[in-house]
Amino acid sequence: MLSAQNIYIKPLDLEEARAVYIGSAHKDFPSDELKPFSMIENLWTRGCYRGYGFYEKAGDKGNKLRAYAFTMADNDTNMLLLDYFAVCEDARGNGYGSTALSLLKEACMEWDGIIFEVEDTAFAKNEEERLTRRRRIAFYEKNGVVMTDVRSYAFGVDYMIMVMPLGNEKSGQRIGENLAAIYKKMLPNEIFKREFSLR
């Protein structure tokens, strides 16, 4: 099991986030799941976006990026929405994901909670995809993320909504409203109405 003493979290500035997004996210996510970085940059300059890198202390070799998280940040609801979270390809299966989520929780305690969108198991194309989605949910649950009864539909994908409570134990009570508020800040109104709904 990894020790958090060997792994640390670093809030990224915009240029560091750009380097991680271009260098790692384009390997770790399908291209149709990645928004243009110009959209992230716009949200970032408006104070609505955050990036975090999780690095392993490697002595003389310098520090190595092991995982990263990008979040939407909504000051009005005091909630974060996890936009992208991944363990780097050469570090998977070694406990970095759990350590990263633990560090993210510690670093974000001034927020009420973090919303997680996970692809709905009921809409999986086949059993293999359903099992993959269930494993992802089980991983999050093991790391303190709680399933809610909220479901959403965004850009053609059906989601189950989970929440990691942080500074407010009741952060899951208005989760649907909070999620919609974050999307409203992220998208022009006509696109929001067309591409997002709660169900």
RANORVEN-V37697 format. One record per residue. RES is the residue in one small letter. SS is DSSP state (hx for helix, st for strand, lp for the rest). OMEGA is omega as a letter, one per 20 degrees, with the letter a starting at -180 (* if undefined). Layout:
# RANORVEN-V37697
{{RES SS OMEGA} {RES SS OMEGA}}
This chain:
# RANORVEN-V37697
{{m lp r} {l lp r} {s lp r} {a lp r} {q lp r} {n lp a} {i st r} {y st r} {i st r} {k st r} {p st a} {l lp r} {d lp a} {l hx a} {e hx r} {e hx r} {a hx r} {r hx a} {a hx r} {v hx a} {y hx a} {i hx a} {g hx a} {s hx a} {a hx a} {h hx r} {k hx a} {d hx a} {f lp r} {p lp a} {s hx a} {d hx r} {e hx a} {l lp r} {k lp r} {p lp a} {f hx r} {s hx r} {m hx r} {i hx a} {e hx r} {n hx r} {l hx a} {w hx a} {t hx r} {r lp a} {g lp a} {c lp a} {y st r} {r st r} {g st a} {y st r} {g st r} {f st a} {y st r} {e st r} {k st a} {a lp r} {g hx a} {d hx a} {k hx a} {g lp a} {n st a} {k st r} {l st r} {r st r} {a st r} {y st r} {a st r} {f st a} {t st r} {m st a} {a st a} {d st a} {n lp a} {d lp r} {t lp a} {n lp a} {m st r} {l st r} {l st r} {l st a} {d st r} {y st r} {f st a} {a st r} {v st a} {c lp a} {e hx a} {d hx a} {a hx a} {r lp r} {g lp a} {n lp r} {g lp a} {y hx a} {g hx r} {s hx r} {t hx a} {a hx r} {l hx r} {s hx r} {l hx r} {l hx r} {k hx a} {e hx a} {a hx a} {c lp a} {m lp r} {e lp r} {w lp r} {d lp a} {g st r} {i st r} {i st r} {f st r} {e st r} {v st a} {e st a} {d lp a} {t hx a} {a hx a} {f hx r} {a lp a} {k lp a} {n lp a} {e hx r} {e hx r} {e hx r} {r hx r} {l hx r} {t hx r} {r hx r} {r hx r} {r hx r} {r hx r} {i hx r} {a hx r} {f hx r} {y hx a} {e hx r} {k hx a} {n lp r} {g lp r} {v lp a} {v st r} {m st r} {t st r} {d st a} {v st r} {r st a} {s st r} {y st a} {a st r} {f lp r} {g lp a} {v st r} {d st a} {y st r} {m st a} {i st r} {m st r} {v st r} {m st r} {p st r} {l lp a} {g lp a} {n lp a} {e lp a} {k lp a} {s lp a} {g lp a} {q lp a} {r lp a} {i hx r} {g hx r} {e hx a} {n hx r} {l hx r} {a hx r} {a hx r} {i hx r} {y hx r} {k hx r} {k hx a} {m hx a} {l lp r} {p lp a} {n hx a} {e hx r} {i hx r} {f hx a} {k hx a} {r hx a} {e hx a} {f st r} {s st r} {l st r} {r lp *}}
